[in-house]
Every structure is written in C-alpha cells, then in structure tokens.
Amino acid sequence: MARSCAICGKASMGGFNPQSSGMNRVRAHRRYQPNLQPLVIDVKGAPVKSLVCTRCRRTLTKTAR
C-alpha cells in the first residue's frame, strides 16, 4: 500500500521539475510526497499509531483544545 494519510487519504502526486533555461524545455518527471508524521489517534476508543499528514495533525490538535 502506498504511503498515505490515515485520516484524509492524501497520497503521493506526480508532477514535473521546473526548468529554468533553454528554449526546448524538457520536462523531467518527479513525485511530490505528502508530509506524513506518526501520531497516536483514537480509533473506537483504542489508541492507534498511524501516519497522518500535517494538515490533519494540525486540525486534530486545534479541536482537542
């Protein structure tokens, strides 16, 4: 399974490297990875360690206050 957020499902995304010089701009493929960090979340009352993107992690800490 690909690395993805356990809450929102954000996963890697394809794109191109920026080219800065030359008339014939050859686009080089690259992959953008989400910023996943381990976090302990409650699933059905039990704590589970899972990978969560920083946006979801921030939202969870805001609602916990």
LUMLUMDREN-2810 file (N, C-alpha, C; in Angstrom, 1 decimal):
<atoms>
<atom><aa>M</aa><ch>A</ch><at>N</at><xx>0.8</xx><yy>-1.2</yy><zz>0.0</zz></atom>
<atom><aa>M</aa><ch>A</ch><at>CA</at><xx>0.0</xx><yy>0.0</yy><zz>0.0</zz></atom>
<atom><aa>M</aa><ch>A</ch><at>C</at><xx>0.9</xx><yy>1.2</yy><zz>0.0</zz></atom>
<atom><aa>A</aa><ch>A</ch><at>N</at><xx>0.5</xx><yy>2.3</yy><zz>-0.7</zz></atom>
<atom><aa>A</aa><ch>A</ch><at>CA</at><xx>1.3</xx><yy>3.5</yy><zz>-0.8</zz></atom>
<atom><aa>A</aa><ch>A</ch><at>C</at><xx>1.2</xx><yy>4.3</yy><zz>0.5</zz></atom>
<atom><aa>R</aa><ch>A</ch><at>N</at><xx>2.2</xx><yy>5.1</yy><zz>0.7</zz></atom>
<atom><aa>R</aa><ch>A</ch><at>CA</at><xx>2.2</xx><yy>5.9</yy><zz>1.9</zz></atom>
<atom><aa>R</aa><ch>A</ch><at>C</at><xx>1.1</xx><yy>7.0</yy><zz>1.8</zz></atom>
<atom><aa>S</aa><ch>A</ch><at>N</at><xx>0.1</xx><yy>7.0</yy><zz>2.6</zz></atom>
<atom><aa>S</aa><ch>A</ch><at>CA</at><xx>-1.0</xx><yy>7.9</yy><zz>2.6</zz></atom>
<atom><aa>S</aa><ch>A</ch><at>C</at><xx>-1.5</xx><yy>8.3</yy><zz>4.0</zz></atom>
<atom><aa>C</aa><ch>A</ch><at>N</at><xx>-2.2</xx><yy>9.4</yy><zz>4.1</zz></atom>
<atom><aa>C</aa><ch>A</ch><at>CA</at><xx>-2.7</xx><yy>9.8</yy><zz>5.4</zz></atom>
<atom><aa>C</aa><ch>A</ch><at>C</at><xx>-3.8</xx><yy>8.9</yy><zz>5.8</zz></atom>
<atom><aa>A</aa><ch>A</ch><at>N</at><xx>-3.8</xx><yy>8.5</yy><zz>7.1</zz></atom>
<atom><aa>A</aa><ch>A</ch><at>CA</at><xx>-4.8</xx><yy>7.6</yy><zz>7.7</zz></atom>
<atom><aa>A</aa><ch>A</ch><at>C</at><xx>-6.2</xx><yy>8.3</yy><zz>7.8</zz></atom>
<atom><aa>I</aa><ch>A</ch><at>N</at><xx>-6.2</xx><yy>9.7</yy><zz>7.8</zz></atom>
<atom><aa>I</aa><ch>A</ch><at>CA</at><xx>-7.5</xx><yy>10.4</yy><zz>8.0</zz></atom>
<atom><aa>I</aa><ch>A</ch><at>C</at><xx>-8.1</xx><yy>10.8</yy><zz>6.7</zz></atom>
<atom><aa>C</aa><ch>A</ch><at>N</at><xx>-7.3</xx><yy>11.6</yy><zz>5.9</zz></atom>
<atom><aa>C</aa><ch>A</ch><at>CA</at><xx>-7.9</xx><yy>12.2</yy><zz>4.7</zz></atom>
<atom><aa>C</aa><ch>A</ch><at>C</at><xx>-7.5</xx><yy>11.4</yy><zz>3.4</zz></atom>
<atom><aa>G</aa><ch>A</ch><at>N</at><xx>-6.5</xx><yy>10.5</yy><zz>3.5</zz></atom>
<atom><aa>G</aa><ch>A</ch><at>CA</at><xx>-6.2</xx><yy>9.7</yy><zz>2.3</zz></atom>
<atom><aa>G</aa><ch>A</ch><at>C</at><xx>-5.2</xx><yy>10.4</yy><zz>1.4</zz></atom>
<atom><aa>K</aa><ch>A</ch><at>N</at><xx>-4.6</xx><yy>11.5</yy><zz>1.8</zz></atom>
<atom><aa>K</aa><ch>A</ch><at>CA</at><xx>-3.7</xx><yy>12.2</yy><zz>0.9</zz></atom>
<atom><aa>K</aa><ch>A</ch><at>C</at><xx>-2.5</xx><yy>11.3</yy><zz>0.6</zz></atom>
<atom><aa>A</aa><ch>A</ch><at>N</at><xx>-2.2</xx><yy>11.2</yy><zz>-0.7</zz></atom>
<atom><aa>A</aa><ch>A</ch><at>CA</at><xx>-1.1</xx><yy>10.3</yy><zz>-1.1</zz></atom>
<atom><aa>A</aa><ch>A</ch><at>C</at><xx>-0.1</xx><yy>11.0</yy><zz>-2.1</zz></atom>
<atom><aa>S</aa><ch>A</ch><at>N</at><xx>0.9</xx><yy>10.3</yy><zz>-2.6</zz></atom>
<atom><aa>S</aa><ch>A</ch><at>CA</at><xx>1.8</xx><yy>11.0</yy><zz>-3.5</zz></atom>
<atom><aa>S</aa><ch>A</ch><at>C</at><xx>1.2</xx><yy>11.4</yy><zz>-4.8</zz></atom>
<atom><aa>M</aa><ch>A</ch><at>N</at><xx>1.8</xx><yy>12.4</yy><zz>-5.4</zz></atom>
<atom><aa>M</aa><ch>A</ch><at>CA</at><xx>1.2</xx><yy>13.1</yy><zz>-6.6</zz></atom>
<atom><aa>M</aa><ch>A</ch><at>C</at><xx>2.3</xx><yy>13.3</yy><zz>-7.6</zz></atom>
<atom><aa>G</aa><ch>A</ch><at>N</at><xx>2.1</xx><yy>13.1</yy><zz>-8.8</zz></atom>
<atom><aa>G</aa><ch>A</ch><at>CA</at><xx>3.1</xx><yy>13.3</yy><zz>-9.9</zz></atom>
<atom><aa>G</aa><ch>A</ch><at>C</at><xx>3.1</xx><yy>14.7</yy><zz>-10.4</zz></atom>
<atom><aa>G</aa><ch>A</ch><at>N</at><xx>4.3</xx><yy>15.1</yy><zz>-10.9</zz></atom>
<atom><aa>G</aa><ch>A</ch><at>CA</at><xx>4.4</xx><yy>16.4</yy><zz>-11.4</zz></atom>
<atom><aa>G</aa><ch>A</ch><at>C</at><xx>5.7</xx><yy>16.5</yy><zz>-12.3</zz></atom>
<atom><aa>F</aa><ch>A</ch><at>N</at><xx>6.1</xx><yy>17.7</yy><zz>-12.5</zz></atom>
<atom><aa>F</aa><ch>A</ch><at>CA</at><xx>7.3</xx><yy>18.0</yy><zz>-13.3</zz></atom>
<atom><aa>F</aa><ch>A</ch><at>C</at><xx>8.3</xx><yy>18.9</yy><zz>-12.5</zz></atom>
<atom><aa>N</aa><ch>A</ch><at>N</at><xx>9.6</xx><yy>18.7</yy><zz>-12.7</zz></atom>
<atom><aa>N</aa><ch>A</ch><at>CA</at><xx>10.6</xx><yy>19.6</yy><zz>-12.2</zz></atom>
<atom><aa>N</aa><ch>A</ch><at>C</at><xx>10.6</xx><yy>20.9</yy><zz>-13.0</zz></atom>
<atom><aa>P</aa><ch>A</ch><at>N</at><xx>10.7</xx><yy>22.0</yy><zz>-12.3</zz></atom>
<atom><aa>P</aa><ch>A</ch><at>CA</at><xx>10.8</xx><yy>23.3</yy><zz>-13.0</zz></atom>
<atom><aa>P</aa><ch>A</ch><at>C</at><xx>12.1</xx><yy>23.4</yy><zz>-13.9</zz></atom>
<atom><aa>Q</aa><ch>A</ch><at>N</at><xx>11.9</xx><yy>23.8</yy><zz>-15.1</zz></atom>
<atom><aa>Q</aa><ch>A</ch><at>CA</at><xx>13.1</xx><yy>24.0</yy><zz>-16.0</zz></atom>
<atom><aa>Q</aa><ch>A</ch><at>C</at><xx>13.3</xx><yy>25.5</yy><zz>-16.1</zz></atom>
<atom><aa>S</aa><ch>A</ch><at>N</at><xx>14.5</xx><yy>25.9</yy><zz>-16.0</zz></atom>
<atom><aa>S</aa><ch>A</ch><at>CA</at><xx>14.8</xx><yy>27.4</yy><zz>-15.9</zz></atom>
<atom><aa>S</aa><ch>A</ch><at>C</at><xx>15.6</xx><yy>27.9</yy><zz>-17.1</zz></atom>
<atom><aa>S</aa><ch>A</ch><at>N</at><xx>16.2</xx><yy>27.0</yy><zz>-17.9</zz></atom>
<atom><aa>S</aa><ch>A</ch><at>CA</at><xx>17.0</xx><yy>27.5</yy><zz>-19.0</zz></atom>
<atom><aa>S</aa><ch>A</ch><at>C</at><xx>16.7</xx><yy>26.7</yy><zz>-20.3</zz></atom>
<atom><aa>G</aa><ch>A</ch><at>N</at><xx>17.0</xx><yy>27.3</yy><zz>-21.4</zz></atom>
<atom><aa>G</aa><ch>A</ch><at>CA</at><xx>16.9</xx><yy>26.5</yy><zz>-22.7</zz></atom>
<atom><aa>G</aa><ch>A</ch><at>C</at><xx>15.6</xx><yy>26.8</yy><zz>-23.4</zz></atom>
<atom><aa>M</aa><ch>A</ch><at>N</at><xx>15.7</xx><yy>26.8</yy><zz>-24.7</zz></atom>
<atom><aa>M</aa><ch>A</ch><at>CA</at><xx>14.5</xx><yy>27.1</yy><zz>-25.5</zz></atom>
<atom><aa>M</aa><ch>A</ch><at>C</at><xx>13.6</xx><yy>25.8</yy><zz>-25.5</zz></atom>
<atom><aa>N</aa><ch>A</ch><at>N</at><xx>14.2</xx><yy>24.7</yy><zz>-25.7</zz></atom>
<atom><aa>N</aa><ch>A</ch><at>CA</at><xx>13.4</xx><yy>23.4</yy><zz>-25.7</zz></atom>
<atom><aa>N</aa><ch>A</ch><at>C</at><xx>13.3</xx><yy>22.9</yy><zz>-24.3</zz></atom>
<atom><aa>R</aa><ch>A</ch><at>N</at><xx>12.3</xx><yy>23.3</yy><zz>-23.5</zz></atom>
<atom><aa>R</aa><ch>A</ch><at>CA</at><xx>12.2</xx><yy>22.9</yy><zz>-22.1</zz></atom>
<atom><aa>R</aa><ch>A</ch><at>C</at><xx>11.8</xx><yy>21.5</yy><zz>-21.9</zz></atom>
<atom><aa>V</aa><ch>A</ch><at>N</at><xx>12.7</xx><yy>20.6</yy><zz>-21.6</zz></atom>
<atom><aa>V</aa><ch>A</ch><at>CA</at><xx>12.4</xx><yy>19.2</yy><zz>-21.4</zz></atom>
<atom><aa>V</aa><ch>A</ch><at>C</at><xx>11.8</xx><yy>19.1</yy><zz>-20.0</zz></atom>
<atom><aa>R</aa><ch>A</ch><at>N</at><xx>10.6</xx><yy>18.5</yy><zz>-19.8</zz></atom>
<atom><aa>R</aa><ch>A</ch><at>CA</at><xx>10.1</xx><yy>18.4</yy><zz>-18.5</zz></atom>
<atom><aa>R</aa><ch>A</ch><at>C</at><xx>10.5</xx><yy>17.1</yy><zz>-17.9</zz></atom>
<atom><aa>A</aa><ch>A</ch><at>N</at><xx>11.1</xx><yy>17.1</yy><zz>-16.7</zz></atom>
<atom><aa>A</aa><ch>A</ch><at>CA</at><xx>11.6</xx><yy>15.9</yy><zz>-16.0</zz></atom>
<atom><aa>A</aa><ch>A</ch><at>C</at><xx>10.5</xx><yy>15.5</yy><zz>-15.0</zz></atom>
<atom><aa>H</aa><ch>A</ch><at>N</at><xx>10.1</xx><yy>14.3</yy><zz>-15.0</zz></atom>
<atom><aa>H</aa><ch>A</ch><at>CA</at><xx>9.1</xx><yy>13.8</yy><zz>-14.1</zz></atom>
<atom><aa>H</aa><ch>A</ch><at>C</at><xx>9.6</xx><yy>13.8</yy><zz>-12.7</zz></atom>
<atom><aa>R</aa><ch>A</ch><at>N</at><xx>8.7</xx><yy>14.0</yy><zz>-11.7</zz></atom>
<atom><aa>R</aa><ch>A</ch><at>CA</at><xx>9.1</xx><yy>13.9</yy><zz>-10.3</zz></atom>
<atom><aa>R</aa><ch>A</ch><at>C</at><xx>7.8</xx><yy>13.5</yy><zz>-9.6</zz></atom>
<atom><aa>R</aa><ch>A</ch><at>N</at><xx>8.0</xx><yy>13.1</yy><zz>-8.3</zz></atom>
<atom><aa>R</aa><ch>A</ch><at>CA</at><xx>6.9</xx><yy>12.7</yy><zz>-7.5</zz></atom>
<atom><aa>R</aa><ch>A</ch><at>C</at><xx>6.8</xx><yy>13.6</yy><zz>-6.2</zz></atom>
<atom><aa>Y</aa><ch>A</ch><at>N</at><xx>5.7</xx><yy>14.2</yy><zz>-5.9</zz></atom>
<atom><aa>Y</aa><ch>A</ch><at>CA</at><xx>5.5</xx><yy>15.0</yy><zz>-4.7</zz></atom>
<atom><aa>Y</aa><ch>A</ch><at>C</at><xx>5.0</xx><yy>14.1</yy><zz>-3.6</zz></atom>
<atom><aa>Q</aa><ch>A</ch><at>N</at><xx>5.7</xx><yy>14.1</yy><zz>-2.5</zz></atom>
<atom><aa>Q</aa><ch>A</ch><at>CA</at><xx>5.2</xx><yy>13.2</yy><zz>-1.4</zz></atom>
<atom><aa>Q</aa><ch>A</ch><at>C</at><xx>4.5</xx><yy>14.1</yy><zz>-0.3</zz></atom>
<atom><aa>P</aa><ch>A</ch><at>N</at><xx>3.5</xx><yy>13.6</yy><zz>0.3</zz></atom>
<atom><aa>P</aa><ch>A</ch><at>CA</at><xx>2.8</xx><yy>14.3</yy><zz>1.4</zz></atom>
<atom><aa>P</aa><ch>A</ch><at>C</at><xx>3.7</xx><yy>14.3</yy><zz>2.6</zz></atom>
<atom><aa>N</aa><ch>A</ch><at>N</at><xx>3.6</xx><yy>15.3</yy><zz>3.5</zz></atom>
<atom><aa>N</aa><ch>A</ch><at>CA</at><xx>4.4</xx><yy>15.4</yy><zz>4.7</zz></atom>
<atom><aa>N</aa><ch>A</ch><at>C</at><xx>3.6</xx><yy>14.6</yy><zz>5.8</zz></atom>
<atom><aa>L</aa><ch>A</ch><at>N</at><xx>4.0</xx><yy>13.3</yy><zz>5.9</zz></atom>
<atom><aa>L</aa><ch>A</ch><at>CA</at><xx>3.4</xx><yy>12.4</yy><zz>6.8</zz></atom>
<atom><aa>L</aa><ch>A</ch><at>C</at><xx>4.2</xx><yy>12.2</yy><zz>8.1</zz></atom>
<atom><aa>Q</aa><ch>A</ch><at>N</at><xx>3.5</xx><yy>12.3</yy><zz>9.2</zz></atom>
<atom><aa>Q</aa><ch>A</ch><at>CA</at><xx>4.2</xx><yy>12.1</yy><zz>10.5</zz></atom>
<atom><aa>Q</aa><ch>A</ch><at>C</at><xx>3.4</xx><yy>11.2</yy><zz>11.4</zz></atom>
<atom><aa>P</aa><ch>A</ch><at>N</at><xx>4.1</xx><yy>10.4</yy><zz>12.2</zz></atom>
<atom><aa>P</aa><ch>A</ch><at>CA</at><xx>3.4</xx><yy>9.4</yy><zz>13.1</zz></atom>
<atom><aa>P</aa><ch>A</ch><at>C</at><xx>2.7</xx><yy>10.2</yy><zz>14.2</zz></atom>
<atom><aa>L</aa><ch>A</ch><at>N</at><xx>1.5</xx><yy>9.7</yy><zz>14.5</zz></atom>
<atom><aa>L</aa><ch>A</ch><at>CA</at><xx>0.6</xx><yy>10.3</yy><zz>15.5</zz></atom>
<atom><aa>L</aa><ch>A</ch><at>C</at><xx>-0.2</xx><yy>9.2</yy><zz>16.1</zz></atom>
<atom><aa>V</aa><ch>A</ch><at>N</at><xx>-0.5</xx><yy>9.3</yy><zz>17.4</zz></atom>
<atom><aa>V</aa><ch>A</ch><at>CA</at><xx>-1.3</xx><yy>8.4</yy><zz>18.1</zz></atom>
<atom><aa>V</aa><ch>A</ch><at>C</at><xx>-2.7</xx><yy>8.9</yy><zz>18.1</zz></atom>
<atom><aa>I</aa><ch>A</ch><at>N</at><xx>-3.7</xx><yy>8.3</yy><zz>17.4</zz></atom>
<atom><aa>I</aa><ch>A</ch><at>CA</at><xx>-5.1</xx><yy>8.7</yy><zz>17.4</zz></atom>
<atom><aa>I</aa><ch>A</ch><at>C</at><xx>-6.0</xx><yy>7.6</yy><zz>18.0</zz></atom>
<atom><aa>D</aa><ch>A</ch><at>N</at><xx>-7.1</xx><yy>8.0</yy><zz>18.4</zz></atom>
<atom><aa>D</aa><ch>A</ch><at>CA</at><xx>-8.1</xx><yy>7.1</yy><zz>19.0</zz></atom>
<atom><aa>D</aa><ch>A</ch><at>C</at><xx>-9.0</xx><yy>6.6</yy><zz>17.9</zz></atom>
<atom><aa>V</aa><ch>A</ch><at>N</at><xx>-9.0</xx><yy>5.3</yy><zz>17.7</zz></atom>
<atom><aa>V</aa><ch>A</ch><at>CA</at><xx>-9.9</xx><yy>4.6</yy><zz>16.8</zz></atom>
<atom><aa>V</aa><ch>A</ch><at>C</at><xx>-10.8</xx><yy>3.6</yy><zz>17.6</zz></atom>
<atom><aa>K</aa><ch>A</ch><at>N</at><xx>-12.1</xx><yy>4.0</yy><zz>17.7</zz></atom>
<atom><aa>K</aa><ch>A</ch><at>CA</at><xx>-13.0</xx><yy>3.2</yy><zz>18.5</zz></atom>
<atom><aa>K</aa><ch>A</ch><at>C</at><xx>-12.6</xx><yy>3.0</yy><zz>20.0</zz></atom>
<atom><aa>G</aa><ch>A</ch><at>N</at><xx>-12.0</xx><yy>4.1</yy><zz>20.5</zz></atom>
<atom><aa>G</aa><ch>A</ch><at>CA</at><xx>-11.6</xx><yy>4.1</yy><zz>21.9</zz></atom>
<atom><aa>G</aa><ch>A</ch><at>C</at><xx>-10.3</xx><yy>3.6</yy><zz>22.2</zz></atom>
<atom><aa>A</aa><ch>A</ch><at>N</at><xx>-9.6</xx><yy>3.0</yy><zz>21.2</zz></atom>
<atom><aa>A</aa><ch>A</ch><at>CA</at><xx>-8.3</xx><yy>2.4</yy><zz>21.4</zz></atom>
<atom><aa>A</aa><ch>A</ch><at>C</at><xx>-7.2</xx><yy>3.3</yy><zz>20.7</zz></atom>
<atom><aa>P</aa><ch>A</ch><at>N</at><xx>-6.1</xx><yy>3.6</yy><zz>21.4</zz></atom>
<atom><aa>P</aa><ch>A</ch><at>CA</at><xx>-5.1</xx><yy>4.3</yy><zz>20.7</zz></atom>
<atom><aa>P</aa><ch>A</ch><at>C</at><xx>-4.3</xx><yy>3.5</yy><zz>19.7</zz></atom>
<atom><aa>V</aa><ch>A</ch><at>N</at><xx>-4.2</xx><yy>4.2</yy><zz>18.5</zz></atom>
<atom><aa>V</aa><ch>A</ch><at>CA</at><xx>-3.5</xx><yy>3.5</yy><zz>17.3</zz></atom>
<atom><aa>V</aa><ch>A</ch><at>C</at><xx>-2.5</xx><yy>4.5</yy><zz>16.8</zz></atom>
<atom><aa>K</aa><ch>A</ch><at>N</at><xx>-1.3</xx><yy>4.0</yy><zz>16.6</zz></atom>
<atom><aa>K</aa><ch>A</ch><at>CA</at><xx>-0.2</xx><yy>4.8</yy><zz>16.0</zz></atom>
<atom><aa>K</aa><ch>A</ch><at>C</at><xx>-0.3</xx><yy>4.7</yy><zz>14.5</zz></atom>
<atom><aa>S</aa><ch>A</ch><at>N</at><xx>-0.5</xx><yy>5.8</yy><zz>13.8</zz></atom>
<atom><aa>S</aa><ch>A</ch><at>CA</at><xx>-0.6</xx><yy>5.8</yy><zz>12.4</zz></atom>
<atom><aa>S</aa><ch>A</ch><at>C</at><xx>0.0</xx><yy>7.1</yy><zz>11.8</zz></atom>
<atom><aa>L</aa><ch>A</ch><at>N</at><xx>0.2</xx><yy>7.0</yy><zz>10.4</zz></atom>
<atom><aa>L</aa><ch>A</ch><at>CA</at><xx>0.8</xx><yy>8.1</yy><zz>9.7</zz></atom>
<atom><aa>L</aa><ch>A</ch><at>C</at><xx>-0.3</xx><yy>9.1</yy><zz>9.3</zz></atom>
<atom><aa>V</aa><ch>A</ch><at>N</at><xx>-0.1</xx><yy>10.4</yy><zz>9.7</zz></atom>
<atom><aa>V</aa><ch>A</ch><at>CA</at><xx>-1.1</xx><yy>11.4</yy><zz>9.4</zz></atom>
<atom><aa>V</aa><ch>A</ch><at>C</at><xx>-0.4</xx><yy>12.6</yy><zz>8.8</zz></atom>
<atom><aa>C</aa><ch>A</ch><at>N</at><xx>-1.0</xx><yy>13.3</yy><zz>7.8</zz></atom>
<atom><aa>C</aa><ch>A</ch><at>CA</at><xx>-0.4</xx><yy>14.4</yy><zz>7.2</zz></atom>
<atom><aa>C</aa><ch>A</ch><at>C</at><xx>-0.5</xx><yy>15.6</yy><zz>8.1</zz></atom>
<atom><aa>T</aa><ch>A</ch><at>N</at><xx>0.4</xx><yy>16.6</yy><zz>7.9</zz></atom>
<atom><aa>T</aa><ch>A</ch><at>CA</at><xx>0.5</xx><yy>17.7</yy><zz>8.8</zz></atom>
<atom><aa>T</aa><ch>A</ch><at>C</at><xx>-0.8</xx><yy>18.5</yy><zz>8.9</zz></atom>
<atom><aa>R</aa><ch>A</ch><at>N</at><xx>-1.5</xx><yy>18.6</yy><zz>7.8</zz></atom>
<atom><aa>R</aa><ch>A</ch><at>CA</at><xx>-2.8</xx><yy>19.4</yy><zz>7.9</zz></atom>
<atom><aa>R</aa><ch>A</ch><at>C</at><xx>-3.8</xx><yy>18.7</yy><zz>8.8</zz></atom>
<atom><aa>C</aa><ch>A</ch><at>N</at><xx>-3.9</xx><yy>17.4</yy><zz>8.7</zz></atom>
<atom><aa>C</aa><ch>A</ch><at>CA</at><xx>-4.9</xx><yy>16.7</yy><zz>9.6</zz></atom>
<atom><aa>C</aa><ch>A</ch><at>C</at><xx>-4.4</xx><yy>16.7</yy><zz>11.0</zz></atom>
<atom><aa>R</aa><ch>A</ch><at>N</at><xx>-3.1</xx><yy>16.6</yy><zz>11.2</zz></atom>
<atom><aa>R</aa><ch>A</ch><at>CA</at><xx>-2.5</xx><yy>16.7</yy><zz>12.6</zz></atom>
<atom><aa>R</aa><ch>A</ch><at>C</at><xx>-2.8</xx><yy>18.0</yy><zz>13.2</zz></atom>
<atom><aa>R</aa><ch>A</ch><at>N</at><xx>-2.6</xx><yy>19.1</yy><zz>12.4</zz></atom>
<atom><aa>R</aa><ch>A</ch><at>CA</at><xx>-2.9</xx><yy>20.5</yy><zz>12.9</zz></atom>
<atom><aa>R</aa><ch>A</ch><at>C</at><xx>-4.4</xx><yy>20.6</yy><zz>13.3</zz></atom>
<atom><aa>T</aa><ch>A</ch><at>N</at><xx>-5.3</xx><yy>20.1</yy><zz>12.5</zz></atom>
<atom><aa>T</aa><ch>A</ch><at>CA</at><xx>-6.7</xx><yy>20.2</yy><zz>12.7</zz></atom>
<atom><aa>T</aa><ch>A</ch><at>C</at><xx>-7.1</xx><yy>19.4</yy><zz>14.0</zz></atom>
<atom><aa>L</aa><ch>A</ch><at>N</at><xx>-6.5</xx><yy>18.2</yy><zz>14.2</zz></atom>
<atom><aa>L</aa><ch>A</ch><at>CA</at><xx>-6.8</xx><yy>17.4</yy><zz>15.3</zz></atom>
<atom><aa>L</aa><ch>A</ch><at>C</at><xx>-6.4</xx><yy>18.1</yy><zz>16.6</zz></atom>
<atom><aa>T</aa><ch>A</ch><at>N</at><xx>-5.2</xx><yy>18.8</yy><zz>16.6</zz></atom>
<atom><aa>T</aa><ch>A</ch><at>CA</at><xx>-4.8</xx><yy>19.5</yy><zz>17.8</zz></atom>
<atom><aa>T</aa><ch>A</ch><at>C</at><xx>-5.6</xx><yy>20.7</yy><zz>18.1</zz></atom>
<atom><aa>K</aa><ch>A</ch><at>N</at><xx>-6.1</xx><yy>21.3</yy><zz>17.0</zz></atom>
<atom><aa>K</aa><ch>A</ch><at>CA</at><xx>-7.0</xx><yy>22.5</yy><zz>17.2</zz></atom>
<atom><aa>K</aa><ch>A</ch><at>C</at><xx>-8.3</xx><yy>22.1</yy><zz>17.9</zz></atom>
<atom><aa>T</aa><ch>A</ch><at>N</at><xx>-8.9</xx><yy>21.0</yy><zz>17.5</zz></atom>
<atom><aa>T</aa><ch>A</ch><at>CA</at><xx>-10.2</xx><yy>20.6</yy><zz>18.0</zz></atom>
<atom><aa>T</aa><ch>A</ch><at>C</at><xx>-10.0</xx><yy>20.0</yy><zz>19.4</zz></atom>
<atom><aa>A</aa><ch>A</ch><at>N</at><xx>-8.8</xx><yy>19.6</yy><zz>19.8</zz></atom>
<atom><aa>A</aa><ch>A</ch><at>CA</at><xx>-8.6</xx><yy>19.0</yy><zz>21.1</zz></atom>
<atom><aa>A</aa><ch>A</ch><at>C</at><xx>-8.5</xx><yy>20.0</yy><zz>22.2</zz></atom>
<atom><aa>R</aa><ch>A</ch><at>N</at><xx>-8.3</xx><yy>21.3</yy><zz>21.8</zz></atom>
<atom><aa>R</aa><ch>A</ch><at>CA</at><xx>-8.2</xx><yy>22.4</yy><zz>22.8</zz></atom>
<atom><aa>R</aa><ch>A</ch><at>C</at><xx>-9.5</xx><yy>22.6</yy><zz>23.5</zz></atom>
</atoms>
